[in-house]
């Protein structure tokens, strides 16, 4: 029987990062679908309202999506590292306790 002194429940962050990464193509398709359905009149109205063109907003969307995905991947790696530290700490504590 293996007992654990320190345990980190970190699977959720890794799962969120994986699901988000796997869903990115779906979100991109949705955005492109919306973009292609906008008529010239609606696009011009949005340009005037927001101060940026549809192409500029598309570029911003893609930049933010890439940043979000990169941040999630960094969190996933950090959580993995914490998990490794937990395992190492447990092993060291077991050796000390065992004498």
N, C-alpha and C positions, 0 to 999 in steps of 0.2 A: 504494500500500500504506500503510495506516494502522498505525502502531505505537503501542502503549499502554505508558506507563511505570508507571502505577498502575492496577490493576484490582481491583475488589471483586466477589466472587461473592455477590451479595445476593438472587438470585432465590428461593432456598429460603425465606427468611423471608417474602417477599411471597406465595409459593405457600401456605405454611402458614396465613397470615392469611386468604387467600382461601378455602381449603378449609374452615377452621374456621368462617368466616362463613357459607359456603354450607351447612354441615352443622348449624348451630345449630337449625334447624327440625326436623331429624331427631332430634336429641338431646332436644329439647323433647317431641316425640311419644312417644319412648321413656319419658321420665320420666312423662308423663301416663298412659301405658299401665300402667306399674307402679303408679302412684298409684291408678288406678281399680280395679285388681285386688286391692288390699289389702282384706281384710275388716275390719269394725269391730273384731273381736277383735285381729287383728294390728296394726291401727293403734293401738289402745289400749295394747297391749304395747310397741310402739315409743315411744309417747308417754311411758310410764312409764320405759322404759329410757333414752331420750335426753333426757328433760326438755323436749322441745318437740313441738308437734303436727305432724301431717302438713302442714297448711297453712303452718306456720312453716318447716318444712324445705323446702317447695316455694318459698317466698319467698326463703329463703337460697340455694337452687340457682339461681334466676333471677338473683339479685343477683350471685352469683359468676360465672355465665355471662356476664352483661353486662360485668362488670369484666374478665374474661379477654379477651373480644372487644375491648373498648376498649384494653386493653394491647397486644394483637396489632396492632391498627390503628395505634397510636402507634409501635410498633417498625417496622411496614411503612413509615410515613412517615419515620421517622428513617433507615432504610436507603436509602430513595429520596433523601433529602437528601445522604447520604454519597456515593451514586452520582453525584449532580450535582456535588458538590465534586470528586470524582475526575475527572470529565470536564473541569471548569474547570481543575484543576491540570495535567492532561495537556496541554491546549491552551496554557497559559501556559509550561510547561516546553518544549514544542516551539518556541514563539516565541523563548524565550531561547536554546535550543540552536541554532536556525537563525540567530540573530543578527539 
